């Protein structure tokens, strides 16, 4: 596979920010002013913050983590192709996990339910 294709595959997970942003914007008016933002191992809320603070923190975590992993995957792919594939897979898995967690947190606040933590433990 060409280095350009590997680079593209390393950076595609950055697009995962888009559905999170669209979802947050779509439900913004329905979100409570104070959101549950931290949950225990059973999915019960045990930390809260404002919805604006949560949204800012969500993107402050999501964007740099995925970007850093993409840079690392891109650099490793150039020197060690097999390890590069592993980093690309890790970047994708991390992006999917983070999107799931933030999406589930929004759902837990919208529907006043426990956070579904079992998929996180499976991953």
Protein Blocks (a to p, Z undefined) as FASTA:
>chain_A
ZZklmmmmmmmmmmmmmmmmmmmmmmmmmpcfbdcfbdcfkopacbdcdfklmmmmmmmm
mmmmmmmmmmmmmmmmmmmmmlmmmmmmmmmmmmmmmmmmmmmmmmmmmnopacdfklmm
mZZ
